[in-house]
Amino acid sequence: MASKETILKVLGEVQFPGLEKSIVELGYIKAIDESADPPQIRLEIATPHAQAAAAIERDVRAALERAGIAAALDIHRGAVAPSSGTAKRPLIEDLAPGVRHKIIVASGKGGVGKSTVAVNLALGLAAQGHRVGLLDADIYGPSVPTMLGVADRRPEATGGKLLPVSAHGIQAVSLGFLTEGLNPIIWRGPLASRAIEQLLADVDWSGVDELVLDLPPGTGDIQISIAQKANPTGAIIVTTPQDVALIDAIRGVHMFRKVEVPVIGVVENMSTFACPHCGRESNIFPRGALHHELERLEVPMLGSIPIDPAVAAGGDRGEPIVSAHPDSAAARAYRHLAALVAERIAAAAPASPEGQ
């Protein structure tokens, strides 16, 4: 007779379709009675996807059969998406349902200026009259407080909710507001994901219509948690021109598509440098050969942001380029990016939370 530990190990190999998360990690196994003959397993499949639920049930039965475990399955399914509608991502819940659009800013690797793009995109949207929030979800390197010049501020709380910090016309929240000095945040993935979920659910976002989420680099637990629990409208991927960065950007495209988050497009940061004396533009980074792969994947290039020393200097001083030097080439590029993003999210039909 199989033990509970053996059954969990076997079922831990069954993943949610399209995600690198097992049904054990997602909490779908609600009970195992190993004393019964045969053992009884209660499985609750919480997804609006009928096809995904059927695939999970099939994979569970196959895994148990391969392991030679005869078990009685008690299977309950969550809400099923209506067959006449468009397919929805495997959304567990929307932790900030009052926010109309949530825009992910991501990168496949660090060092490409993702947070700088997130901050200036948020300011560009605010300049168009949008009510904008910025969630610094880059939990291991929260730089937004410094870039906005509010590193010494602490959010207040009312009614059990944190109030975002107001800066440069946007509402910002970051774990950096809640940590001391240069102390590092050393958390495993699940703990980091729960912290981001709290920043979504336990913050008063009532004054925000568009929320920009600055994610950590890579394709891990936090990205999956945001896909499942934030109901994002779409993702923007930041890269630099060379292939070593484009490779990871392409991986990011594939990851977001697997979790059914639309990719709004790619931003090429640090694209060119204009000589301040003669105005001639130069490519600081070598031009990669992988742009054609983005074209093959039908991922639009939303814009190219030039290198400008004032961008980095302004970020260090808490004076983002869009507000500090609005007439600069970089600021104009960011405003153009914001206009494109606003146009695309307005045309998008965000996925509805389960049960709505």
C-alpha positions as CSV (number, residue, x, y, z in Angstrom):
1,M,0.0,0.0,0.0
2,A,1.4,3.4,-1.0
3,S,2.2,5.9,1.7
4,K,1.1,9.5,1.6
5,E,4.7,10.6,0.9
6,T,5.0,8.3,-2.1
7,I,1.7,9.5,-3.5
8,L,2.7,13.2,-3.1
9,K,6.1,12.4,-4.8
10,V,4.3,10.8,-7.8
11,L,1.8,13.6,-8.1
12,G,4.5,16.2,-7.7
13,E,5.6,15.2,-11.3
14,V,2.2,16.3,-12.7
15,Q,2.4,19.9,-13.9
16,F,-0.2,22.4,-14.7
17,P,-0.3,22.6,-18.6
18,G,2.0,25.4,-19.7
19,L,3.5,26.2,-16.3
20,E,6.5,24.9,-14.5
21,K,4.4,24.3,-11.4
22,S,3.2,21.0,-10.1
23,I,-0.3,20.4,-8.9
24,V,1.2,19.7,-5.5
25,E,2.8,23.1,-5.4
26,L,-0.5,24.7,-6.5
27,G,-2.3,23.1,-3.6
28,Y,-4.6,21.0,-5.8
29,I,-4.1,17.9,-3.5
30,K,-6.5,18.5,-0.7
31,A,-6.4,15.2,1.2
32,I,-4.9,11.8,1.0
33,D,-6.3,8.9,3.1
34,E,-3.5,6.3,3.1
35,S,-5.3,4.1,5.6
36,A,-8.2,3.4,3.2
37,D,-8.1,0.4,0.8
38,P,-7.4,1.6,-1.8
39,P,-5.9,4.9,-0.8
40,Q,-8.3,7.9,-1.3
41,I,-7.1,11.1,-3.0
42,R,-9.1,14.3,-3.0
43,L,-8.1,16.5,-5.9
44,E,-9.5,20.0,-6.5
45,I,-8.6,21.5,-9.9
46,A,-9.0,25.2,-9.5
47,T,-8.9,26.5,-13.1
48,P,-11.5,27.9,-15.5
49,H,-9.9,25.9,-18.4
50,A,-11.9,22.8,-19.1
51,Q,-9.1,21.5,-21.3
52,A,-6.5,22.1,-18.7
53,A,-8.6,20.4,-16.0
54,A,-9.1,17.4,-18.2
55,A,-5.4,17.2,-19.0
56,I,-4.6,17.3,-15.3
57,E,-7.0,14.5,-14.5
58,R,-5.6,12.4,-17.3
59,D,-2.0,13.0,-16.2
60,V,-2.8,12.2,-12.6
61,R,-4.4,8.9,-13.5
62,A,-1.4,8.1,-15.8
63,A,1.2,9.0,-13.2
64,L,-0.5,6.8,-10.6
65,E,-0.8,3.9,-13.1
66,R,2.9,4.2,-14.0
67,A,3.8,4.1,-10.3
68,G,1.6,1.0,-9.8
69,I,-0.6,2.8,-7.3
70,A,-4.3,1.9,-7.3
71,A,-6.1,4.8,-5.7
72,A,-9.7,6.1,-5.5
73,L,-9.8,9.6,-6.9
74,D,-12.3,12.2,-5.6
75,I,-12.0,15.0,-8.2
76,H,-13.6,18.4,-8.0
77,R,-13.2,21.0,-10.7
78,G,-13.4,24.8,-10.4
79,A,-15.3,27.1,-12.6
80,V,-15.1,26.3,-16.3
81,A,-14.7,29.0,-18.9
82,P,-17.7,29.3,-21.2
83,S,-17.1,27.5,-24.5
84,S,-18.3,30.6,-26.5
85,G,-15.7,32.9,-25.1
86,T,-12.1,33.3,-25.7
87,A,-9.6,31.2,-23.8
88,K,-8.4,32.6,-20.5
89,R,-5.1,32.1,-18.8
90,P,-5.1,29.8,-15.7
91,L,-6.1,32.6,-13.4
92,I,-6.5,31.7,-9.7
93,E,-7.6,35.1,-8.6
94,D,-7.2,38.8,-9.2
95,L,-5.6,40.3,-6.1
96,A,-6.2,43.9,-7.3
97,P,-9.5,43.7,-9.1
98,G,-10.1,47.5,-9.0
99,V,-7.2,48.2,-11.3
100,R,-8.3,48.4,-14.9
101,H,-5.0,47.4,-16.6
102,K,-1.9,45.9,-15.2
103,I,1.2,46.2,-17.4
104,I,4.1,43.9,-16.8
105,V,7.6,45.3,-17.5
106,A,10.0,42.3,-17.6
107,S,13.4,41.3,-18.9
108,G,15.1,38.0,-19.6
109,K,18.3,39.1,-17.9
110,G,19.5,41.9,-15.6
111,G,21.4,45.0,-16.6
112,V,19.2,46.0,-19.5
113,G,17.5,49.0,-17.8
114,K,14.2,47.4,-17.1
115,S,13.4,49.4,-14.0
116,T,14.4,52.7,-15.8
117,V,11.9,51.8,-18.5
118,A,9.2,50.9,-16.0
119,V,9.6,54.2,-14.1
120,N,9.6,56.4,-17.3
121,L,6.8,54.4,-18.9
122,A,4.7,55.1,-15.8
123,L,5.5,58.8,-15.9
124,G,4.7,58.9,-19.6
125,L,1.3,57.3,-19.0
126,A,0.6,59.8,-16.2
127,A,1.5,62.7,-18.5
128,Q,-1.3,61.6,-20.8
129,G,-3.8,61.9,-17.9
130,H,-3.9,58.3,-16.7
131,R,-4.1,57.5,-13.0
132,V,-1.0,55.4,-12.8
133,G,0.5,53.2,-10.1
134,L,4.0,51.5,-10.1
135,L,4.6,48.3,-8.2
136,D,8.2,47.5,-7.7
137,A,8.0,43.7,-7.9
138,D,11.8,43.4,-8.4
139,I,12.0,42.1,-5.0
140,Y,15.7,41.3,-4.9
141,G,16.8,44.7,-6.3
142,P,14.1,47.3,-5.5
143,S,15.4,50.4,-7.2
144,V,12.2,52.3,-7.8
145,P,12.3,54.3,-4.5
146,T,15.8,55.7,-5.4
147,M,14.7,56.4,-9.0
148,L,11.7,58.4,-7.8
149,G,13.6,60.2,-5.1
150,V,11.6,58.8,-2.2
151,A,13.9,56.3,-0.7
152,D,13.5,57.8,2.7
153,R,9.7,57.7,2.6
154,R,7.5,55.1,4.3
155,P,4.0,54.2,3.3
156,E,1.2,54.9,5.7
157,A,-1.6,52.5,6.5
158,T,-5.3,53.0,6.9
159,G,-8.1,50.5,7.1
160,G,-5.7,47.6,7.0
161,K,-4.3,48.7,3.7
162,L,-1.0,50.3,2.8
163,L,-1.2,53.7,1.0
164,P,1.1,54.1,-2.0
165,V,3.8,56.8,-1.9
166,S,3.1,59.7,-4.3
167,A,5.9,60.9,-6.4
168,H,6.2,62.6,-9.8
169,G,2.4,62.3,-10.3
170,I,2.2,58.5,-9.8
171,Q,1.5,56.2,-6.9
172,A,4.4,53.8,-6.0
173,V,4.8,50.8,-3.8
174,S,8.1,48.9,-3.3
175,L,9.5,46.4,-0.8
176,G,12.4,48.9,-0.7
177,F,10.1,51.2,1.4
178,L,9.9,48.5,4.0
179,T,13.5,47.4,4.3
180,E,16.4,49.1,6.0
181,G,19.3,50.6,4.1
182,L,21.4,48.2,2.1
183,N,20.3,45.0,3.8
184,P,19.7,42.3,1.1
185,I,16.5,40.4,0.8
186,I,17.4,36.7,0.9
187,W,14.2,34.8,0.2
188,R,13.4,31.6,-1.7
189,G,10.9,31.8,-4.6
190,P,7.7,30.9,-2.8
191,L,8.3,33.4,0.0
192,A,9.1,36.1,-2.5
193,S,6.0,35.3,-4.5
194,R,3.8,35.6,-1.4
195,A,5.4,39.0,-0.7
196,I,4.4,40.3,-4.1
197,E,0.9,38.9,-3.7
198,Q,0.6,40.9,-0.5
199,L,1.8,44.1,-2.3
200,L,-1.0,43.5,-4.7
201,A,-3.8,42.6,-2.3
202,D,-2.9,44.7,0.8
203,V,-2.3,48.1,-0.9
204,D,-5.0,50.6,-1.5
205,W,-4.9,50.9,-5.3
206,S,-8.3,52.6,-5.5
207,G,-6.8,55.7,-7.1
208,V,-5.1,53.8,-9.9
209,D,-6.4,52.7,-13.3
210,E,-3.1,51.6,-14.9
211,L,-0.6,49.7,-12.8
212,V,2.9,49.1,-14.1
213,L,4.6,46.1,-12.5
214,D,8.4,46.1,-12.6
215,L,9.3,42.4,-12.3
216,P,12.7,40.8,-11.5
217,P,14.7,39.5,-14.4
218,G,14.2,36.0,-15.6
219,T,11.3,33.5,-15.8
220,G,10.6,32.1,-12.3
221,D,8.1,31.9,-9.5
222,I,7.3,35.6,-9.3
223,Q,6.4,35.8,-13.0
224,I,4.1,32.8,-12.7
225,S,2.5,34.3,-9.6
226,I,1.8,37.6,-11.3
227,A,0.3,35.7,-14.3
228,Q,-2.0,33.7,-12.1
229,K,-2.9,36.3,-9.5
230,A,-2.7,39.8,-11.0
231,N,-4.7,39.3,-14.2
232,P,-2.2,41.3,-16.3
233,T,-3.4,43.0,-19.5
234,G,0.0,42.3,-21.1
235,A,3.8,42.2,-20.8
236,I,6.5,44.5,-22.2
237,I,10.0,42.9,-22.5
238,V,13.1,45.1,-22.2
239,T,16.3,44.1,-24.0
240,T,19.5,45.7,-25.4
241,P,20.5,45.2,-29.0
242,Q,23.0,42.4,-28.8
243,D,22.2,38.7,-29.2
244,V,23.1,37.8,-25.6
245,A,20.3,39.9,-24.4
246,L,17.9,39.1,-27.3
247,I,18.2,35.4,-26.5
248,D,16.8,35.9,-23.1
249,A,14.1,38.3,-24.3
250,I,12.9,35.6,-26.7
251,R,12.8,33.2,-23.8
252,G,10.6,35.7,-22.0
253,V,8.3,35.9,-25.0
254,H,7.8,32.1,-24.9
255,M,7.3,32.1,-21.1
256,F,4.6,34.7,-21.1
257,R,2.8,33.0,-24.0
258,K,2.9,29.7,-22.1
259,V,1.1,31.3,-19.2
260,E,-1.3,33.1,-21.6
261,V,-0.2,36.7,-20.9
262,P,-0.2,38.7,-24.1
263,V,3.1,40.2,-25.1
264,I,2.5,43.8,-26.0
265,G,5.9,44.2,-27.5
266,V,9.7,44.6,-27.0
267,V,11.6,47.7,-26.0
268,E,15.2,48.0,-27.2
269,N,17.0,50.0,-24.5
270,M,20.4,51.7,-24.8
271,S,19.9,51.4,-28.6
272,T,22.2,54.2,-29.9
273,F,24.3,57.0,-28.6
274,A,24.2,60.5,-30.2
275,C,27.4,62.5,-29.9
276,P,26.6,65.7,-28.0
277,H,29.0,67.6,-30.3
278,C,28.3,66.5,-33.8
279,G,24.9,64.7,-33.3
280,R,26.1,61.6,-35.1
281,E,24.6,58.4,-33.8
282,S,26.7,55.3,-32.9
283,N,25.8,51.8,-31.9
284,I,27.4,51.2,-28.5
285,F,26.3,47.6,-28.5
286,P,26.7,45.3,-31.5
287,R,23.5,44.8,-33.4
288,G,22.3,41.3,-32.8
289,A,21.1,38.9,-35.6
290,L,18.1,37.7,-33.7
291,H,15.7,40.5,-34.4
292,H,14.3,38.4,-37.2
293,E,13.2,35.8,-34.6
294,L,11.1,38.5,-32.9
295,E,9.6,39.2,-36.3
296,R,8.9,35.5,-36.9
297,L,7.1,35.4,-33.5
298,E,5.1,38.5,-34.5
299,V,6.3,40.5,-31.5
300,P,6.3,44.2,-32.3
301,M,9.2,46.5,-31.5
302,L,7.6,49.2,-29.5
303,G,10.5,51.6,-29.6
304,S,14.2,52.2,-29.2
305,I,15.5,54.2,-26.3
306,P,18.8,56.0,-26.9
307,I,21.7,56.0,-24.4
308,D,21.8,59.3,-22.6
309,P,24.0,59.9,-19.5
310,A,21.2,62.1,-18.1
311,V,18.9,59.0,-17.8
312,A,21.3,57.3,-15.4
313,A,22.2,60.5,-13.6
314,G,18.5,61.4,-13.2
315,G,17.7,57.9,-11.9
316,D,20.5,58.2,-9.2
317,R,19.1,61.6,-8.1
318,G,15.5,60.6,-8.1
319,E,14.7,62.8,-11.2
320,P,13.5,60.5,-14.0
321,I,14.3,61.8,-17.5
322,V,10.6,62.1,-18.6
323,S,10.0,64.7,-15.8
324,A,13.4,66.2,-15.5
325,H,14.3,66.7,-19.2
326,P,11.0,66.3,-21.1
327,D,12.4,67.7,-24.3
328,S,15.4,65.3,-24.5
329,A,15.5,62.5,-27.1
330,A,15.2,59.8,-24.5
331,A,12.1,61.5,-22.9
332,R,10.5,61.8,-26.3
333,A,11.1,58.1,-26.9
334,Y,9.5,57.2,-23.5
335,R,6.5,59.3,-24.2
336,H,6.1,57.7,-27.6
337,L,6.4,54.3,-25.9
338,A,3.7,55.3,-23.4
339,A,1.4,56.4,-26.2
340,L,1.8,53.1,-28.0
341,V,1.2,51.1,-24.8
342,A,-1.9,53.2,-23.9
343,E,-3.3,52.5,-27.4
344,R,-2.7,48.8,-27.2
345,I,-4.0,48.2,-23.7
346,A,-7.1,50.2,-24.5
347,A,-7.8,47.9,-27.4
348,A,-7.0,44.8,-25.3
349,A,-9.8,42.8,-23.6
350,P,-8.3,41.8,-20.2
351,A,-9.1,38.3,-19.0
352,S,-11.8,38.2,-16.4
353,P,-11.1,36.8,-13.0
354,E,-12.5,33.4,-12.2
355,G,-16.1,33.6,-11.2
356,Q,-16.7,37.0,-12.8
